[in-house]
Amino acid sequence: MIVTVTPNPSVDRALDLDQLAVGEVNRAHDTHVHAGGKGINVSRALVAHGYPTRAVLPAGGPDGELLVRLLEEQGVPAHAVPVTGETRSNITLVERTGVTTKVNAPGPALGPDDVTALLDAVEAEVAAGARLVVGAGSLPAGAGADFFVRLSALAGRHGVPCALDTSGEPLVAAVDAGGLDVVKPNDEELGALVGRDMVVVGDVVDAARSVVDRGTRQVLVSLGAHGALLVDATSVWWAGGPPLVPASTVGAGDATLAGFLSAVDEEPQVRLATAVAWGRAAVLLPGTAVPTPADVRLDEVRVVESPPPNVALKEL
């Protein structure tokens, strides 16, 4: 079982538009409502492919109740921890061209007791037989920048690998603490982590290796339309496919991570190819929908070992 932890979940409301006109009345021709948050999206994608998972999350207020109902409707097993604040609601505007505009609310502040209860819930799930723990998304006020450090340490005490998908100060803290199995930044997040722009393959490899040197086993770097790179202490792989016209890019990175984790028993090249195939499938779906096996085209993905370091990322 893969346990996902989403400290700052949301009810995601996506509206499909022809074209966003700023400062004017816009009319949506379709709407989608999903349980949201990066860890939740990972669990949703895993469930769609038949992999056992449980989503651990705080939930509060009417939107928290709606969030739990949405997870039940989607068949996602959840361990919801009651909190006093109101679960946030995020808005996504998706234009017909695939251009996506997101408005994310900050989420409720967590008190010390809330944080303790959330970590206790994770520990209960891990002790029950988790194979992997995934920490994902932003941190609400009160969680502390070291929340994912504590999460990784908790998993480590039980001998369970921990994957992480976050950014900013929480990512810095977790990487510096070491002990992570995999970190999944995009190229911009990785650049912010190391303090330099990611322009060519070699930039990404050097930055990822600096993360590995601090105690992370693998770094999976998503490159948007240009595929993804997987870097460990000795090897580098790139995977990508033919150009796509996206319907929505929301949640594509989460599907990418879910695909990578689903193939945990496979060789790194296969794990990377699976990750990219799931991510590519996600961008062809509306709103925050997650891909099913019928949507995934693994045959379209090409994997290259040791890609030339001087190749520009935009040329991959």
N, C-alpha and C positions, 0 to 999 in steps of 0.2 A: 504494500500500500504506500502511496505517495501522499504525504501530509503537506498541504499548502497552508501558509500563514499570511493573511492579508490584514495588516494592522489598521488600514484606512479604507475599508470597502465602500461601495457606493451602489446606488440604483442608477444605472446608466440609461439615459433616454436619448435615442438617436432620431434625428429628423432628416428625411431625404428631401433635398431641394433641387430645383433646376440649376439655379445660380444664386449665391448669397449676395444680396444687395445691402450693404452696410448703411444704416441710418434710415432704412425703409421697412415697410411691412412685408414680410416674406411669408409665403404659404408653402407648407410642407405637403408633399403628395403621399408620404408614407411615414409611419413612426414605428419604432422598435423599443421595447423596454426589456432590459436584461439585468441580472445580478452582475455587478461590476467590481473591478479591482483586479490587480494583476495576478495575485495568487488564485483568486476565484476563477479568472479566465483560464488559468492553467488547469485547474480541476475540471472546468466545463469541457475543455478540449480532451482531456484524458477520459472523461466519462463518455464522450461521443465516440471514442475509439475502444471502449470496453475495458479500460484500465482502472483498477481499484484506486480510489483516492478519497480523501476527506479534507474539507475546507474548514479551517479554524479562523474565526473572525469575531470582532466585537459587533454588536448590533443594538441599536437604541431607537426608541420612538416609532412612529408610524412607518417611516421609510425603512427602519430596521426590521419591522414585522413583514413589510412587503419584500424586503431582500430575502428573508428566510423562506417566504412562500415561493418566490421565484426560483430559488435553489431547489426546493422540493419539486416544483413543477418540471424542472430540467433534470431531475434525477441525480442531483449532486448531493451526496451525503455531507452534512455540515455539523460542526460543533460551534454553535453561536454562543458567545459570552455576553450576557446582558450588561449594558453600560447605561449611564444616565443621560448622556448626550444623544443628539439626533443623528442617525446615519445620514451621510451626505448624499446629494443627488447631483450627478454630472450630466452635462448637456453636450451632445455632439451634433454638429451640422455637417451633412455630407452632400456635396454638390454632385451633379450628374457626371462631371469630369473625374470624380474621385477625390477632389480637393476636400480636405477635412478640417473643420474648425472645432476645437474643443474648449469648453468652459468647465473647469473643475472646481468644485467647492472645497474648502479647506478640511472639512470633516470635524467631528466633535473632539474636544480635548479629552485625553484619558488621564485619570488620576492614578496615583501609585497603586491603589487596590485594583483598578481596572487592568493595569499592566501585569500585575502579579497573577490575576485571574486568567489573563490571556496566555501567559507562559505556562501556568499550571495546566490549562486545557491542552496545550501542545504536548506537555510532558506526559499527560495521560494517554494521548493518542500514540505518541512514540513508544511508550511502554507497552502498548497493546499490540505492537508489531509493525511499526512503520519501516519501510525500506529506504525512503528518502524523505528529507524535510526541505521544503522550499519556502524561503522568505521573499516576498515580492511586494513592490509598490512603495508609495511614499509613507512617511510616518506622521501621524497626527500629533498635535501639540500634546506634550506631557509624556509621550512614549520614551523620549530620550534618544539622543543620537546613537547610543550604544545598544539599542534594542536588538538589532540583528547580530551584534557581537554576543549578546546573551543567548539569543536563539541558537546560534552556531555552537556555542559552548554546551548548551543543553543537549543538542543532538549528539555532539561529540562524547558526552558522558555516557550515552547509550550506544556508542559505536555506530551511529547512523550518519551517513554523508549529508551535508547541507549545501543546497544550491541557493544562489542569491541573485535577484534582479531588482536593483534599486539604483539611486543616483545621489550625487551631492555628498553632504557630510556623512550620512549613514553608510554610503558606499566606502568612503575613505576610512571610516572607523573600522568597518568589517574587514576590509582588505589589509589594513595595518595589523589587525589582531591575528590574521592568518587562520589556517585550519579549514577553509572552505573547499568544497569539492569542485564546484564550478561557479563562476561569476558570468552573468550575461549582460554586459553593457552594449549599447549601440556605439557607433564610432564617435559621436559627439560626447557621450557620457565618458567614454574611455579617454578622450582628449582632455576633458575637464579634470579627470582624475589625475592625469600626469602633467597637466599644464602645457600642452602643446597641441597644435592642429594635426589631425589625421588626414594626410594627403595621398600618400602612396602606401602600398602593402607593407613596406618595411617599417613605416611609422606605427602601424597597428601592431605588427609583430613585436617591435621593440617595447611598446607600451604594455602589451599583454605579458611579455616576458618579465617586465618589472613587477607585475602583479603576481606572477608565478613565483618570482624570487622572494616575495613576501609571504608565501605559504599557501597560495591557492593552486590546486592541481591543474585545472583547465580554465581557459577563458574563451567563451563563445561570444564573438563580436558580430552583432547583426549590422548589416550595411544597407538596409532598406532594399531598394530595387536592385542593388548590386550583389545580393547574396549574403554570405556570412563567412567568417574566418574562425577556425578553431585552432587554438594555440596551447601547447603544453610545454614542458621543459625541453623537449627534444624535437618536436615535430610541428608542422604547420599545414593545414589543409584549407582550401577554399571550396565553396560549393555555391552554385547559382543555376539559373535557367534562362529560357528565352524571355524577352520583355513581356510584361503584362499591363493591361489597362485596369487599374484597381477600382473596385466598387467602394471599398472602405479600408483604410489602413489601421483602424482602431483594433487593438488586440492582436495584431499580426505578430508582434514580438513575443507575446504570451503564448501564442500557438507554436511559435518557433521553439521556445523553451520546453513546452509540453512535448513536442515531437522528440526533442533531444533526450528528455528524461524517459520517455516511453521506450526508447531503444537502449536502455541502460546495460543490457547484456551483450550488445553488439560491439564490433570494432569501431574506433573513433570515426572512420570515414563514413560508416553506415549511420552512425548517430547524427553526424553533421548533415548527411543527405536527407535523413528523415526530418530533421529540424527544419531545413530549408523547404522541403516539400510541404510540410504542414503550414509554414508561414506563407508560402505562395498561395496555398489553397485559401487561407484566411482572407487575403486581400481581395479575392474575387467574390466575397460574400457581403451582403448588406449589413450595415450597422455594426454591432459587436457579435454577430453570429460566429460560431466556431465551426471548423470543418469536420466533416464525417469521413470515414474511409472512402466513400464514393467520390469525395471532392479532391482527394490527394492523388497527385500524379508524380510518383517517385521516379518514373522513367524519364521525366523531363529534366531532372536534376543532374548536373555534371559536377564531379568532384576532381579537384586538382591538388596533388600533393606538392608542397614546397613551391607555391606560386612565386614568380619573379618579384623581388622586393621593390623594384623601381616602377612597377605598374601602378598607375593612378587608380584610386578606388572607383572613380566614376567611369573608368574604362573596363571594369570587370564585367 
